[in-house]
Amino acid sequence: MADREIVEVQDLTKDFRRGRGPITRAVRGVSFGIRPGETVALVGESGCGKSTTARLVARLLRPTSGRIVYDGVDVTRWSTHRMRPLRPMVQMVFQDSWSALDPRMTCRDIVAEPLRVQRRYGRAQRDRVDELLARVGLDGRYGDRKPATLSGGQRQRLSIARALALQPRLLILDEPVSALDASIQAQIVTLFQDLQRDLGIAYLFISHDLAVVRHLADRVLVMYLGQVVEEGLAEAVFGAPRHPYTHGLLAAVPVDHPAARGRGPGRLAIGEPADPMHPPSGCVYRTRCYRVADECAHARPMLLGPADHREACAFPLPRPLAELRGLAR
């Protein structure tokens, strides 16, 4: 099927434990899928579990429970060796391009390495590498240079070229522009848009920059303390947030910021995130929520609502009139 999801995750959970200490549930029952050419964004405060989720989807970590399905194939328990033929399908671009690149290698060798590992292109490898460098805006002059001679934006372009080498169907982008200056961020975001238009590639985009997310994403999942508390079409989530946490994230954005477009006044979250090793009972957000009630302590709310906009909250913000009319049909 042409529109089958490239990646689907179901009830994904990841626990960490140091020695005999308490278990930290970094990811709690997360489910979503990504279709060809689609951009799905994971947003939330630092430590909410979005980067761990990304590493699980890339199978750089093995989940404690749940399922990870690549193009209809369940790879949840596959070994590293067995995953090798499917690695080209899903590639990752990290936030810190400096630590992701071998400083001893030239740019051309860095991009060629995955081709050599997968035994692709044979004698045409050099031509393929030069093509990839050119596609991301690095001409032939950069081929023999090393990462230390590049700017931060150029190193991120190099990381993208390397990730594209094996013609992936999905790129996982983990805060790919957060370490860059604003002008360079805009260039890299435009590059992602161009690549998606030309190659039909899908993105799982992890970011705390809501303006970039609003610009790029088709769908958004808002995470707090390891779980998804709101999800839906980007225009619905940004235009009329239903969960108090999402409302608080947007309230923290300056009113003249692009992410705040069309948003009315909101209320900031109260205090600091809860300790993930000792999460609150019931709703994990209740210790910071301005709409909290006694029943919030007794049951964990489930994601409810139409597929294009759902929230996990017993007392969500009101739906816009247009959404209510759509539900009534």
C-alpha positions as CSV (number, residue, x, y, z in Angstrom):
1,M,0.0,0.0,0.0
2,A,1.4,3.3,-1.1
3,D,0.1,5.2,1.9
4,R,1.0,2.6,4.5
5,E,2.8,4.1,7.5
6,I,6.6,4.0,7.3
7,V,6.9,3.6,11.0
8,E,4.2,2.8,13.6
9,V,4.7,2.6,17.4
10,Q,2.2,1.2,19.7
11,D,2.1,1.7,23.5
12,L,5.8,2.4,23.6
13,T,7.4,2.3,27.1
14,K,11.0,2.7,28.2
15,D,12.2,2.3,31.8
16,F,15.7,3.1,33.1
17,R,17.1,2.0,36.4
18,R,20.5,2.7,38.0
19,G,21.6,-0.1,40.2
20,R,19.0,-0.8,42.8
21,G,17.5,2.7,42.6
22,P,13.9,3.5,41.6
23,I,12.7,2.9,38.1
24,T,12.4,6.0,35.9
25,R,9.7,5.6,33.2
26,A,11.1,7.9,30.5
27,V,8.4,7.0,28.0
28,R,4.9,5.9,29.0
29,G,2.5,4.2,26.5
30,V,3.3,6.4,23.5
31,S,1.6,5.5,20.2
32,F,1.7,7.2,16.7
33,G,2.5,6.5,13.1
34,I,4.2,8.5,10.3
35,R,3.2,8.3,6.7
36,P,5.3,9.1,3.6
37,G,6.0,12.8,3.1
38,E,4.6,13.7,6.5
39,T,6.2,15.7,9.3
40,V,5.3,14.6,12.8
41,A,6.7,16.7,15.7
42,L,7.3,15.8,19.3
43,V,7.3,18.9,21.6
44,G,7.6,19.5,25.3
45,E,10.0,20.7,28.0
46,S,13.4,19.3,28.5
47,G,13.3,15.8,30.0
48,C,9.8,15.1,28.8
49,G,10.9,12.0,26.9
50,K,10.9,13.2,23.3
51,S,14.6,12.4,22.5
52,T,14.2,9.0,24.2
53,T,11.2,8.3,22.0
54,A,13.2,9.3,18.9
55,R,16.0,6.8,19.9
56,L,13.4,4.1,20.4
57,V,11.9,4.7,17.0
58,A,15.4,4.6,15.4
59,R,16.0,1.3,17.4
60,L,19.1,2.8,19.0
61,L,17.3,1.8,22.3
62,R,15.2,-1.3,22.9
63,P,11.8,-0.6,24.4
64,T,10.7,-2.1,27.8
65,S,7.3,-2.8,26.2
66,G,5.3,-1.9,23.2
67,R,5.8,-2.4,19.5
68,I,7.8,-0.7,16.7
69,V,6.8,-1.6,13.2
70,Y,8.8,-0.6,10.1
71,D,6.7,-0.7,6.9
72,G,4.5,-3.5,8.3
73,V,7.4,-5.5,9.9
74,D,7.6,-5.7,13.7
75,V,11.2,-5.0,14.6
76,T,10.7,-4.5,18.3
77,R,12.9,-7.3,19.5
78,W,15.3,-7.6,16.5
79,S,19.0,-7.8,17.3
80,T,21.4,-5.1,16.0
81,H,22.7,-7.5,13.4
82,R,19.2,-8.4,12.1
83,M,18.3,-4.7,11.9
84,R,21.1,-3.9,9.5
85,P,19.2,-4.4,6.2
86,L,16.4,-2.1,7.5
87,R,18.8,0.7,8.8
88,P,18.7,2.6,5.5
89,M,14.9,3.1,5.9
90,V,15.2,5.3,9.0
91,Q,18.2,7.6,9.6
92,M,18.8,10.2,12.3
93,V,20.2,13.7,12.5
94,F,21.4,14.8,16.0
95,Q,21.4,18.2,17.7
96,D,25.2,18.2,18.3
97,S,26.7,17.8,14.8
98,W,30.2,18.1,16.3
99,S,30.0,15.0,18.4
100,A,28.2,13.1,15.6
101,L,31.0,13.5,13.1
102,D,34.4,11.9,13.2
103,P,36.9,14.8,13.3
104,R,39.7,12.7,11.7
105,M,37.7,12.0,8.5
106,T,37.2,14.3,5.6
107,C,33.7,15.4,4.6
108,R,33.7,13.1,1.6
109,D,34.7,10.1,3.8
110,I,32.0,10.9,6.4
111,V,29.3,10.9,3.7
112,A,30.7,7.8,2.0
113,E,31.0,5.7,5.2
114,P,27.4,4.4,5.3
115,L,27.7,3.6,1.5
116,R,30.7,1.5,2.2
117,V,29.1,-0.3,5.2
118,Q,26.0,-1.1,3.1
119,R,28.0,-1.8,0.0
120,R,26.2,0.7,-2.2
121,Y,27.1,2.3,-5.5
122,G,30.5,0.6,-6.0
123,R,32.8,2.6,-8.2
124,A,30.1,5.4,-8.4
125,Q,30.5,6.1,-4.7
126,R,32.5,9.3,-5.2
127,D,29.9,10.7,-7.6
128,R,27.1,9.9,-5.2
129,V,28.9,11.6,-2.4
130,D,29.5,14.7,-4.4
131,E,25.9,14.7,-5.4
132,L,24.8,14.5,-1.8
133,L,27.2,17.3,-0.7
134,A,25.8,19.5,-3.5
135,R,22.2,18.8,-2.6
136,V,22.7,20.1,1.0
137,G,24.6,23.2,-0.3
138,L,28.2,22.1,0.1
139,D,30.0,22.2,-3.2
140,G,33.0,20.1,-4.3
141,R,35.5,22.4,-2.4
142,Y,34.2,20.9,0.9
143,G,34.9,17.3,0.1
144,D,38.5,17.2,1.4
145,R,37.9,19.4,4.4
146,K,37.5,18.1,7.9
147,P,34.6,19.0,10.3
148,A,36.8,21.3,12.4
149,T,37.1,23.7,9.5
150,L,33.3,24.0,9.1
151,S,30.8,26.4,10.7
152,G,28.0,25.0,12.8
153,G,25.5,25.3,10.0
154,Q,27.9,23.6,7.5
155,R,28.5,20.7,9.9
156,Q,24.7,20.2,10.2
157,R,24.4,20.2,6.4
158,L,27.2,17.6,6.4
159,S,25.2,15.5,8.9
160,I,22.1,15.7,6.7
161,A,24.1,14.6,3.6
162,R,25.3,11.6,5.5
163,A,21.8,10.7,6.7
164,L,20.5,11.0,3.1
165,A,23.2,8.7,1.7
166,L,21.2,5.5,1.9
167,Q,18.0,7.1,0.6
168,P,15.9,6.8,3.8
169,R,12.2,7.1,3.8
170,L,12.2,8.7,7.3
171,L,14.6,11.2,8.9
172,I,14.5,11.5,12.7
173,L,15.6,15.1,13.5
174,D,16.5,15.5,17.1
175,E,16.7,19.3,17.8
176,P,18.6,19.8,14.5
177,V,18.6,23.6,14.6
178,S,18.5,24.5,18.3
179,A,22.3,25.0,18.5
180,L,22.4,27.4,15.4
181,D,22.0,31.1,15.0
182,A,18.6,32.3,13.9
183,S,19.7,33.1,10.3
184,I,21.3,29.7,9.9
185,Q,18.3,28.0,11.5
186,A,16.1,29.5,8.7
187,Q,18.5,28.1,6.1
188,I,18.4,24.6,7.5
189,V,14.6,24.6,7.9
190,T,14.3,25.7,4.2
191,L,16.7,22.8,3.3
192,F,14.4,20.4,5.1
193,Q,11.4,21.7,3.2
194,D,13.2,21.4,-0.1
195,L,14.3,17.9,0.6
196,Q,10.8,16.8,1.6
197,R,9.4,18.4,-1.6
198,D,12.0,16.8,-3.9
199,L,12.4,13.4,-2.2
200,G,9.0,12.8,-0.6
201,I,10.9,12.0,2.7
202,A,9.1,11.9,6.0
203,Y,10.3,13.5,9.3
204,L,10.0,12.8,13.0
205,F,10.9,16.3,14.3
206,I,11.9,16.7,17.9
207,S,12.0,20.3,19.1
208,H,11.2,22.8,21.9
209,D,11.1,25.7,19.4
210,L,7.4,26.0,18.8
211,A,7.8,28.5,15.9
212,V,9.9,26.0,13.9
213,V,7.4,23.3,14.7
214,R,4.5,25.4,13.6
215,H,6.3,26.1,10.4
216,L,7.3,22.5,9.5
217,A,4.9,20.0,11.2
218,D,1.7,18.4,9.8
219,R,0.9,16.8,13.1
220,V,2.1,17.5,16.7
221,L,2.4,15.3,19.8
222,V,2.8,17.2,23.1
223,M,4.7,15.2,25.7
224,Y,4.9,15.7,29.5
225,L,6.7,13.3,31.9
226,G,7.0,10.6,29.2
227,Q,3.5,10.5,27.9
228,V,1.5,12.3,25.2
229,V,-1.0,14.7,26.7
230,E,-2.3,16.2,23.5
231,E,-2.0,15.4,19.8
232,G,-3.5,16.5,16.5
233,L,-3.1,18.5,13.4
234,A,-0.6,21.3,13.9
235,E,-3.1,24.1,13.1
236,A,-5.6,22.6,15.6
237,V,-3.0,22.2,18.5
238,F,-1.5,25.6,18.0
239,G,-4.7,27.4,17.2
240,A,-6.8,26.0,20.0
241,P,-4.9,24.0,22.6
242,R,-7.1,21.8,24.8
243,H,-4.7,20.6,27.4
244,P,-3.6,23.1,30.1
245,Y,0.1,22.0,29.6
246,T,0.0,22.9,25.9
247,H,-1.8,26.1,26.8
248,G,1.0,26.8,29.2
249,L,3.8,26.1,26.6
250,L,2.1,28.6,24.3
251,A,1.5,31.1,27.0
252,A,5.3,31.2,27.6
253,V,5.9,32.3,24.0
254,P,6.2,36.1,23.5
255,V,3.0,37.4,21.8
256,D,5.0,38.8,18.8
257,H,6.6,35.4,18.3
258,P,5.6,33.4,15.2
259,A,4.4,30.4,17.3
260,A,1.9,32.7,19.1
261,R,0.0,33.6,15.9
262,G,-3.8,33.5,16.5
263,R,-3.4,32.5,20.2
264,G,-5.3,34.4,22.9
265,P,-4.0,34.9,26.5
266,G,-3.0,31.8,28.4
267,R,-1.8,30.8,31.8
268,L,1.7,29.6,32.5
269,A,2.4,26.2,34.1
270,I,2.9,26.3,37.9
271,G,6.3,25.4,39.3
272,E,8.8,22.8,38.0
273,P,8.1,19.4,36.3
274,A,7.4,16.5,38.7
275,D,10.2,14.0,39.5
276,P,10.0,11.3,36.8
277,M,11.3,8.7,39.4
278,H,8.3,9.6,41.6
279,P,5.5,10.7,39.3
280,P,2.2,11.9,40.7
281,S,-0.7,9.5,40.9
282,G,-3.5,9.9,38.3
283,C,-2.8,12.8,35.9
284,V,0.9,13.4,35.8
285,Y,0.4,17.1,35.2
286,R,-1.9,17.7,38.1
287,T,0.8,19.2,40.4
288,R,1.3,22.1,38.0
289,C,-2.2,22.5,36.6
290,Y,-4.4,25.5,37.2
291,R,-7.6,23.4,36.4
292,V,-6.8,20.6,38.8
293,A,-9.6,18.9,40.8
294,D,-9.7,16.1,43.4
295,E,-10.5,13.4,40.8
296,C,-7.3,14.2,38.9
297,A,-5.4,12.3,41.6
298,H,-7.2,9.0,41.1
299,A,-7.2,8.1,37.4
300,R,-4.7,8.6,34.5
301,P,-6.7,10.3,31.7
302,M,-6.7,8.7,28.3
303,L,-6.4,10.5,25.0
304,L,-9.9,11.3,23.8
305,G,-11.5,13.2,21.0
306,P,-11.4,13.1,17.2
307,A,-8.3,11.8,15.4
308,D,-7.3,15.3,14.3
309,H,-7.2,16.7,17.9
310,R,-7.2,14.6,21.1
311,E,-6.2,15.4,24.6
312,A,-5.6,13.5,27.9
313,C,-7.4,15.7,30.4
314,A,-10.4,15.4,32.6
315,F,-11.1,19.1,32.4
316,P,-9.8,20.3,29.0
317,L,-10.2,23.8,27.7
318,P,-13.3,24.3,25.6
319,R,-13.3,23.2,22.0
320,P,-13.7,26.0,19.3
321,L,-17.2,26.3,17.9
322,A,-16.0,25.0,14.5
323,E,-14.7,21.7,16.1
324,L,-18.0,21.3,17.9
325,R,-19.9,21.7,14.7
326,G,-17.7,19.1,13.1
327,L,-18.3,16.6,15.9
328,A,-22.0,17.1,15.6
329,R,-22.1,16.0,11.9
